[in-house]
Amino acid sequence: MSANHFQILANSEAWVVTLSGKHLATCRSRAEAYDIACKKAEELGSGEIFVHDATGELEFRENIHTPRREDR
């Protein structure tokens, strides 16, 4: 299980990405927010992304694990 927990949430007219409870980015679309979370998870080596709909309900979650170079 990853220690890097990303949340993608609606906030008024924008979508917010958080990493372990701290603001990471504000985006115009959920797709843009998802891309940012995926890229950051890949940079960190792993991440668990929780994607919510506009009402705040969890829509889906995804685990990302990028093997380190020595693991490949």
N, C-alpha and C positions, 0 to 999 in steps of 0.2 A: 504494500500500500504506500502510496506517495505521500510525502509530507507537504507537497506543493498543492494546495487546494485553491482552485480558481472558481469564482462565481461569476456568472453572466446574468445581469439583472436589468430590468427596465427602470428608468428613472426619468419621469416626465416624458420628454420627446427624445431622449437619448438612451443608450445602452451603456452600462457600467461594467468594467472588468475589475475584479478584486483578486488579489493573491494573498491567501492566509489572512483575510480581513482588511488588508490595506489596499487603497485605491491604486490601480495600475493604469487604467485608461478610461476615457469617455469616448464613445463612438456614435456615429449616426445610425448604424444598423447592427442588428444582432449578428449578422454574418461577419461584419468587420470585427466585432468584439470577439467572436469565436476564433477568427484567424489570428488575432493578437494573442489570445490565450494559448493557442496551439504552438505558435512560434516561441513564446516564452517558455512553455513546458519543454519543448525540444532543446532550447538553450540550457535549461536547468537539468536536463537529462530525464525528467519524468514530471508528470502532473496528473491530477484528477480534476476534470472540468465538469462543473455542474451548470447546465444551461436551463434557464427558467423562461417561461413565456411572459407575455406582457402583464398578466395578472399575478405573477410571482410564483406560480406553480412550477415545480420541477418537471421539465419536459423530457430531458435525458441527461445522462452523464457518460463520460468517456475517460478512460485511462490512457495516458500516453507514456510510453517508455522508449527512450532512445538509447540503444546500447552505446557504451563508451567505446572509443576507438580500440582499446585493448581487448574489448569483449567481442569485436566483430571478426 
